[in-house]
Amino acid sequence: MGSASPRDHLMKLLEPVVGAEGLDLEDVTVTQAGKRRLLRVIVDRDGGVSLDDVADVSQAVSAALDDADAMGQSAYTLEVSSPGVDRPLTEPRHWRRAAKRLVKAEMRDGSVVEGRVRSADESGVELDVDGAGRRFDYQDLARGRVQVEFRRFDDEDVDGDEG
């Protein structure tokens, strides 16, 4: 295994397994939980992840781990889930998946910009900041975070009509 960390080894093992299910492997963590270990596998894709997706990828990951004996003989619990809203936006796909969401972007120069994601491509993101579109290259962004909104006006009928 060389100098690769256990996390790197698991990422390398599981990335093609998760990819075969049509998902992106976002992260893998192993933590001690009493006498057991907890293996958390975070997956995502454009359009989100359904419970059926989680069940399918969970079975595929479990089989791959067993075949490779990657977790050894000691007991572990496998948890497969999608990233939470507090996941930092660090990759172009994260920004793309945050389309129409309000985000707080931390710039590499220390400044902070808040706006709604209009679009994102491989080189940068366009935010609606106070009604004006502003483009930011990923090289200028440290990271972003989706801001929790309890009520969004564009998601409801403004007249109050149900039908």
N, C-alpha and C positions, 0 to 999 in steps of 0.2 A: 504494500500500500504506500510505502515511501513516506514523504513528508505531507501527504494530503491529510487534512483533518477528517474526522468521522463525518462531519457535515458535508464536506466536499465529496467524500465517497458516496454518501447517500444521494446527494444532488445528481451526481454523475450516473448513478444507478437508476434513479427514479425519473429523471427528465424524459428519456425516451418512452417510458411506460405511461407517464401522464400525457405526453405529446400524442401518443397513439390513441388516446381517448378524446383528442381534440381540445386539450386544455394546456395552459401554461403552468409550469411549476414555479411558484413565486418564492417559496421558502420551505426549509425543513429545519426543525429544531428537536433536540432530544433533551428532556429534563428528567431528573429523578423525582418520582412521585411515591414516596414511601419505599416499599420493597420493589416496586415496579419502576419501569421507565415509561415516560410518555413521549411518543413520537408524533409530532405535529407536522402535517403536510398541508401547505397552503397552496391552493390552485385557483386559477381564474381564467376567464376568456372574455372576448368581446361579447356583450349581451348578457353577461352574468352566468352564474352557475346554479343549476337546479338541484334539488335533492336527489333526483335520479342520477344526475351527473356525479354527484358526490358518492353515491352508492356504487356506481360502476367503477369509478377510479379507485375507490377504497378497496374493492375486490382485486383489481389489477395490481395495485401497490402491495397488498398483502401477499399475493402470489409471488410477486417479484422478490419481496423481502425473504420469503420462505425459501425460494429456489436458490438465492444467493447466500442464504444464512447470514444476512447482513446485520441482524440484531443479536446474533449469538443465541445461546441457550436460555438466557434469563428472560423472565416474563416482561412483556411490554404491552402498552395499550396504544393502538393506532387511532389517531384522530385526523380526519381529513375535513377541511373546511375552506371557505373562500375568505379572502382578506376582509377585515373589518373596515369601517369608515375611517378609522384612525391610521390606516396604513399610509406611510409617506409616499408621495408621488415622486418617484425617482427615475422611472423609465418612460420612454415615449408611449408605450402601451398603457401605462398607468394614467397618463394625462389624457390619452384618447378615450379611455373608459370613463373618465370624469366629465365628459361632454355635458354641457348645460348645468353643471354643478358649480356652486360657489366655492372658491378655493382661496387659501392664503398661501402665497408663494414667497419663500425666503430666497433672496438673491445672494449671490456670492459676495457682493460688496457690503452685506449686512442689512440692507434695506428690505422692507416687506411690502408686497403689493397684494391687494385683495381684489378679486374679480371673478366673473363667471367664465368658464371655459367655453369659448366659441368653437375652436377646432384645435387639433394637434396633428403634427406629422412627424417625420423622422428627425427633423432638425430643430423644431421648436413648437411653441404653443401660442395661440392667440386668445387673449383674455378680454372680456368686456369690463373695462375699468371706468366706473362712473359714466356709462353710456358711450364710451369711445373704445374702439378696438385697439389693443396694443399687443405687439408681437414680442415674444421673449425667446431667445435661443436657449436651448438646454444648457449650453456651456456657461450661461450667465445665471442659471438657476441652481440653488443648492438643493432644494426640495420644496414640495408643496404638500398641503393637507386640505382635504375636503372639509368644509365647514358644515356642521349639522344645522339643517334648517327644518324647523318644525312645521312651517307653513310656507308654501311657495305659491304665489298668485298665479303663475302660468299653468299650474296643475289643477286648478279648480275653475268652475263656471262662475264668472264674475257677476252674472245676473242673479245667481242663487237658484236658478232653475235646475231641476234634477234631470230633465229629459231633453 
